[in-house]
Amino acid sequence: MMEMMLLENQLPFFVIDRLYWFVRCSNNFNAKSNTEWKDFPPTRELVSAFFKKVTDVNIPPNIPENLDHFVDLLRFLYNPKSKRKESTGNDCREIFSTPSASHLDVESMGNDCSEFFSTRSATHLHAAGVKFGRAKGSPMDIEFTKGVLKIHRLLIQEGTEIIFRNLLAFEQLHCPDESITAYLCFLDKLIDTPSDVDLLKEAGVIRSIGGSNEDVCKLFNNIWRNANLTSSAQFSPACEDLNAYCGTPWNKCMAPLKREYLSTPWKVMGITAGFSVLILTFIQAVCSILTAD
Protein backbone atom coordinates (compact mmCIF):
# COMPACT_ATOMS: atom_id res chain seq x y z
CA MET A 1 0.00 0.00 0.00
CA MET A 2 2.98 2.32 0.41
CA GLU A 3 3.15 2.56 -3.39
CA MET A 4 0.15 4.86 -3.04
CA MET A 5 2.30 7.33 -1.13
CA LEU A 6 5.07 7.73 -3.70
CA LEU A 7 4.87 11.19 -5.20
CA GLU A 8 5.54 9.91 -8.72
CA ASN A 9 2.56 7.52 -8.44
CA GLN A 10 -0.11 10.09 -7.62
CA LEU A 11 -3.33 10.27 -9.58
CA PRO A 12 -5.57 13.36 -9.45
CA PHE A 13 -8.46 12.95 -7.05
CA PHE A 14 -11.03 13.53 -9.76
CA VAL A 15 -9.74 10.38 -11.48
CA ILE A 16 -9.93 8.40 -8.23
CA ASP A 17 -13.45 9.72 -7.60
CA ARG A 18 -14.64 8.62 -11.02
CA LEU A 19 -13.03 5.18 -10.78
CA TYR A 20 -14.61 4.72 -7.37
CA TRP A 21 -18.01 5.67 -8.78
CA PHE A 22 -17.70 3.15 -11.63
CA VAL A 23 -16.73 0.36 -9.21
CA ARG A 24 -19.66 1.05 -6.93
CA CYS A 25 -22.09 1.17 -9.81
CA SER A 26 -20.79 -2.08 -11.31
CA ASN A 27 -21.09 -3.82 -7.95
CA ASN A 28 -24.69 -2.69 -7.60
CA PHE A 29 -25.60 -4.05 -11.09
CA ASN A 30 -28.24 -2.50 -13.28
CA ALA A 31 -30.87 -2.31 -10.55
CA LYS A 32 -28.87 0.32 -8.68
CA SER A 33 -26.77 1.78 -11.45
CA ASN A 34 -28.58 5.09 -11.09
CA THR A 35 -27.57 5.47 -7.42
CA GLU A 36 -26.67 9.04 -6.63
CA TRP A 37 -22.99 9.78 -6.04
CA LYS A 38 -23.89 11.52 -2.80
CA ASP A 39 -25.19 8.19 -1.43
CA PHE A 40 -21.69 6.68 -1.54
CA PRO A 41 -19.13 7.28 1.23
CA PRO A 42 -16.85 10.12 0.02
CA THR A 43 -13.54 8.94 -1.41
CA ARG A 44 -11.55 11.28 0.79
CA GLU A 45 -13.15 9.89 3.95
CA LEU A 46 -12.31 6.32 2.94
CA VAL A 47 -8.70 7.22 2.17
CA SER A 48 -8.44 9.24 5.40
CA ALA A 49 -9.57 6.20 7.40
CA PHE A 50 -6.73 4.19 5.86
CA PHE A 51 -4.20 6.93 6.63
CA LYS A 52 -5.35 7.02 10.24
CA LYS A 53 -4.40 3.35 10.61
CA VAL A 54 -0.89 3.81 9.22
CA THR A 55 -0.06 7.20 10.79
CA ASP A 56 -2.39 7.56 13.82
CA VAL A 57 -3.44 11.05 12.70
CA ASN A 58 -6.89 12.34 13.59
CA ILE A 59 -9.48 12.94 10.89
CA PRO A 60 -10.90 16.50 10.99
CA PRO A 61 -14.65 16.95 10.45
CA ASN A 62 -14.39 18.86 7.18
CA ILE A 63 -12.04 17.68 4.43
CA PRO A 64 -11.67 20.22 1.60
CA GLU A 65 -12.55 19.31 -1.97
CA ASN A 66 -9.57 21.06 -3.58
CA LEU A 67 -7.02 18.43 -2.58
CA ASP A 68 -4.99 17.17 -5.52
CA HIS A 69 -4.08 13.59 -4.55
CA PHE A 70 -3.28 11.21 -1.71
CA VAL A 71 -0.09 12.98 -0.60
CA ASP A 72 -1.91 16.31 -0.54
CA LEU A 73 -4.67 14.74 1.57
CA LEU A 74 -2.18 13.27 4.03
CA ARG A 75 -0.45 16.63 4.38
CA PHE A 76 -3.81 18.18 5.22
CA LEU A 77 -4.42 15.50 7.89
CA TYR A 78 -1.07 16.30 9.46
CA ASN A 79 -1.85 20.01 9.51
CA PRO A 80 -5.48 21.01 8.84
CA LYS A 81 -4.55 24.65 9.50
CA SER A 82 -1.92 24.76 6.76
CA LYS A 83 -2.22 27.23 3.94
CA ARG A 84 -4.05 25.86 0.95
CA LYS A 85 -2.77 26.47 -2.54
CA GLU A 86 -5.27 27.28 -5.23
CA SER A 87 -7.01 24.25 -6.66
CA THR A 88 -5.47 22.95 -9.87
CA GLY A 89 -8.81 21.60 -10.98
CA ASN A 90 -8.54 18.87 -13.59
CA ASP A 91 -5.13 19.95 -14.79
CA CYS A 92 -2.87 17.02 -13.92
CA ARG A 93 0.27 18.32 -15.64
CA GLU A 94 1.72 19.48 -12.33
CA ILE A 95 1.27 16.03 -10.82
CA PHE A 96 2.82 14.10 -13.67
CA SER A 97 5.78 16.50 -13.89
CA THR A 98 6.64 16.04 -10.21
CA PRO A 99 9.95 14.25 -9.52
CA SER A 100 10.06 11.42 -7.03
CA ALA A 101 11.17 11.95 -3.45
CA SER A 102 14.09 9.61 -4.03
CA HIS A 103 15.33 11.79 -6.91
CA LEU A 104 14.81 15.09 -5.11
CA ASP A 105 18.17 16.77 -4.52
CA VAL A 106 17.51 17.99 -1.00
CA GLU A 107 21.18 18.84 -0.48
CA SER A 108 20.83 21.78 -2.85
CA MET A 109 17.47 23.01 -1.62
CA GLY A 110 18.37 25.31 1.21
CA ASN A 111 19.81 25.94 4.61
CA ASP A 112 20.36 23.91 7.74
CA CYS A 113 17.26 24.50 9.83
CA SER A 114 19.21 24.34 13.08
CA GLU A 115 19.29 28.15 13.07
CA PHE A 116 15.52 28.13 13.65
CA PHE A 117 15.44 25.65 16.54
CA SER A 118 17.64 25.93 19.60
CA THR A 119 15.66 23.50 21.73
CA ARG A 120 17.42 20.63 23.48
CA SER A 121 17.01 16.88 23.15
CA ALA A 122 14.38 14.98 25.12
CA THR A 123 16.86 13.64 27.67
CA HIS A 124 18.33 17.11 28.30
CA LEU A 125 14.86 18.59 28.66
CA HIS A 126 13.90 15.81 31.05
CA ALA A 127 17.03 16.47 33.10
CA ALA A 128 15.92 20.11 33.36
CA GLY A 129 12.55 19.06 34.76
CA VAL A 130 10.45 18.97 31.58
CA LYS A 131 7.79 16.26 31.40
CA PHE A 132 6.30 14.79 28.23
CA GLY A 133 2.70 14.02 27.42
CA ARG A 134 0.40 13.28 24.50
CA ALA A 135 -1.40 16.14 22.81
CA LYS A 136 -4.81 16.06 21.20
CA GLY A 137 -5.60 17.43 17.78
CA SER A 138 -3.24 17.30 14.81
CA PRO A 139 0.49 16.40 14.92
CA MET A 140 1.30 20.09 14.46
CA ASP A 141 -0.39 21.03 17.74
CA ILE A 142 2.74 21.02 19.90
CA GLU A 143 2.51 23.00 23.10
CA PHE A 144 4.47 23.54 26.29
CA THR A 145 2.50 24.49 29.40
CA LYS A 146 3.23 24.15 33.11
CA GLY A 147 6.41 22.20 32.55
CA VAL A 148 4.82 19.62 30.23
CA LEU A 149 5.67 19.33 26.52
CA LYS A 150 2.66 17.83 24.76
CA ILE A 151 3.16 16.14 21.40
CA HIS A 152 0.77 14.12 19.26
CA ARG A 153 1.65 10.43 19.35
CA LEU A 154 4.01 9.29 16.61
CA LEU A 155 3.34 5.88 15.08
CA ILE A 156 6.61 4.58 13.65
CA GLN A 157 6.42 1.45 11.49
CA GLU A 158 7.45 0.12 8.11
CA GLY A 159 6.64 2.78 5.56
CA THR A 160 6.85 5.78 7.91
CA GLU A 161 10.02 7.04 6.25
CA ILE A 162 8.39 6.76 2.82
CA ILE A 163 5.43 8.81 4.03
CA PHE A 164 7.58 11.57 5.55
CA ARG A 165 9.96 11.77 2.58
CA ASN A 166 7.14 12.14 0.07
CA LEU A 167 5.32 14.67 2.25
CA LEU A 168 8.55 16.65 2.52
CA ALA A 169 9.20 16.51 -1.24
CA PHE A 170 5.63 17.57 -2.07
CA GLU A 171 5.76 20.48 0.37
CA GLN A 172 9.16 21.70 -0.82
CA LEU A 173 8.03 21.72 -4.44
CA HIS A 174 4.39 22.78 -4.38
CA CYS A 175 3.20 24.22 -1.05
CA PRO A 176 3.18 27.81 0.21
CA ASP A 177 4.26 26.97 3.76
CA GLU A 178 6.81 24.67 5.38
CA SER A 179 4.87 23.10 8.23
CA ILE A 180 5.98 19.51 7.57
CA THR A 181 9.61 20.59 7.18
CA ALA A 182 9.51 22.54 10.45
CA TYR A 183 7.77 19.62 12.18
CA LEU A 184 10.45 17.13 11.11
CA CYS A 185 13.21 19.56 12.07
CA PHE A 186 11.68 20.00 15.54
CA LEU A 187 11.52 16.22 16.00
CA ASP A 188 15.15 15.91 14.90
CA LYS A 189 16.19 18.37 17.59
CA LEU A 190 14.11 16.51 20.15
CA ILE A 191 15.37 13.05 19.14
CA ASP A 192 19.15 13.01 19.15
CA THR A 193 20.01 9.59 20.62
CA PRO A 194 18.27 6.24 21.22
CA SER A 195 17.88 7.35 24.86
CA ASP A 196 15.61 10.16 23.66
CA VAL A 197 13.47 7.63 21.79
CA ASP A 198 13.24 5.42 24.87
CA LEU A 199 12.17 8.37 27.02
CA LEU A 200 9.46 9.42 24.57
CA LYS A 201 8.23 5.82 24.35
CA GLU A 202 7.82 5.71 28.11
CA ALA A 203 5.80 8.94 27.93
CA GLY A 204 3.53 7.48 25.23
CA VAL A 205 4.66 10.02 22.63
CA ILE A 206 6.26 7.41 20.34
CA ARG A 207 4.87 4.03 19.43
CA SER A 208 7.33 2.01 17.38
CA ILE A 209 6.38 -1.22 15.62
CA GLY A 210 9.18 -3.47 14.43
CA GLY A 211 12.08 -1.06 14.74
CA SER A 212 14.79 -0.39 17.30
CA ASN A 213 15.33 2.90 19.12
CA GLU A 214 18.43 3.46 17.00
CA ASP A 215 16.40 3.03 13.79
CA VAL A 216 13.87 5.62 14.95
CA CYS A 217 16.68 7.99 15.88
CA LYS A 218 18.35 7.64 12.46
CA LEU A 219 15.00 8.24 10.74
CA PHE A 220 14.54 11.70 12.24
CA ASN A 221 18.22 12.65 12.19
CA ASN A 222 18.51 12.16 8.43
CA ILE A 223 15.13 12.75 6.85
CA TRP A 224 15.03 16.56 6.61
CA ARG A 225 18.72 17.21 5.94
CA ASN A 226 19.31 20.53 4.15
CA ALA A 227 15.67 20.97 3.17
CA ASN A 228 14.64 24.57 2.65
CA LEU A 229 13.25 26.18 5.80
CA THR A 230 12.72 29.94 5.98
CA SER A 231 10.50 30.20 9.06
CA SER A 232 9.63 28.26 12.19
CA ALA A 233 6.86 30.53 13.45
CA GLN A 234 4.54 27.60 14.11
CA PHE A 235 6.83 26.05 16.74
CA SER A 236 8.79 29.10 17.88
CA PRO A 237 6.56 29.84 20.91
CA ALA A 238 6.98 26.30 22.26
CA CYS A 239 10.76 26.40 21.71
CA GLU A 240 11.09 29.80 23.39
CA ASP A 241 9.04 28.66 26.38
CA LEU A 242 11.14 25.48 26.66
CA ASN A 243 14.41 27.40 26.64
CA ALA A 244 13.09 29.92 29.17
CA TYR A 245 11.90 27.12 31.45
CA CYS A 246 15.19 25.23 31.28
CA GLY A 247 17.17 28.43 31.88
CA THR A 248 15.36 29.30 35.13
CA PRO A 249 17.65 28.68 38.16
CA TRP A 250 14.74 27.42 40.29
CA ASN A 251 13.81 24.79 37.71
CA LYS A 252 17.44 23.73 37.40
CA CYS A 253 17.64 23.19 41.16
CA MET A 254 14.27 21.46 41.48
CA ALA A 255 14.73 19.09 38.52
CA PRO A 256 17.21 16.71 40.26
CA LEU A 257 15.09 16.73 43.41
CA LYS A 258 11.94 15.82 41.50
CA ARG A 259 13.74 13.19 39.46
CA GLU A 260 15.47 11.49 42.40
CA TYR A 261 13.00 11.87 45.25
CA LEU A 262 9.57 12.79 43.84
CA SER A 263 9.35 10.66 40.70
CA THR A 264 7.03 7.99 42.19
CA PRO A 265 4.25 8.00 44.83
CA TRP A 266 6.34 5.71 47.06
CA LYS A 267 9.25 8.13 47.04
CA VAL A 268 6.90 11.01 47.84
CA MET A 269 5.45 9.03 50.76
CA GLY A 270 8.95 8.24 51.99
CA ILE A 271 10.02 11.89 51.85
CA THR A 272 6.80 12.96 53.57
CA ALA A 273 7.30 10.40 56.32
CA GLY A 274 10.90 11.52 56.81
CA PHE A 275 9.92 15.18 57.15
CA SER A 276 7.10 14.24 59.52
CA VAL A 277 9.51 12.35 61.80
CA LEU A 278 11.94 15.29 61.66
CA ILE A 279 9.24 17.80 62.61
CA LEU A 280 7.88 15.62 65.41
CA THR A 281 11.41 15.13 66.76
CA PHE A 282 11.95 18.89 66.71
CA ILE A 283 8.65 19.51 68.52
CA GLN A 284 9.50 16.88 71.12
CA ALA A 285 12.89 18.48 71.70
CA VAL A 286 11.30 21.91 72.16
CA CYS A 287 8.73 20.52 74.58
CA SER A 288 11.46 18.79 76.58
CA ILE A 289 13.40 22.05 76.90
CA LEU A 290 10.31 23.97 77.99
CA THR A 291 9.42 21.29 80.51
CA ALA A 292 12.92 21.28 81.96
CA ASP A 293 12.73 25.04 82.47
Protein Blocks (a to p, Z undefined) as FASTA:
>chain_A
ZZmmpmklpccfklmmmmmmmmmmmmnommlmmgcfklpccfklmmmmmmmmmnopacdf
bdcfkbfblmlmmmmmmmmmbccdddekjafklmmmpccfklpcfklnmccfklmpccdc
fklmmmnopacdddehjfklccdeehiacdddddddehklmmmmmmmmmmmmmpcbfklm
mmmmmmmmmmmbfklmmmmmmnomaccehiafklmmmmmmmmmgopacfbfklmmmmmmm
mmmmmmpmklmmmmmmmmmmmmpmklmmmmmmmmmmmmmmmmmmmmmmmmmZZ
